[in-house]
Amino acid sequence: MSSKYEIIIYWSQEDQAFIAEVPELSGCMADGKTYQEAVANVEIIIKEWIETATELGRPIPEPRGRLLFA
């Protein structure tokens, strides 16, 4: 895995696909027919998200590691 951002993966019955979300990068998500495909796709999207933010001069959050949810 190339990124250090937390990735949350779940099955979407509505989409009939695995969804991979990156909570620390607003709007950063991907899907895939398999768990592995969703992870591979979201790694590409993370890279593109960071490249786009850099081009636009927007801040890129540092990975915080495991997020805690109550």
Phi, psi and omega in degrees: 000131185271335182258162178249013178279144176292138178239128177255126183239133179211160177273132176254110178298320181299317182270348185054047182204160171279137178249133177242118181246147177243094187301330183283344179244101187309124177079003183275111180201160178209171177227174177192156179290334177235164177304312183296322178294321178297318179295314180299317180294319182289332176295322175296316181294323176301312180301314180294323179299313181294318178299317180294316179299320179297314180299325181272358180073024180270151180292146177247116182296143173287141176298131180261355182084210185297126177271150179250134178239138179267000000 
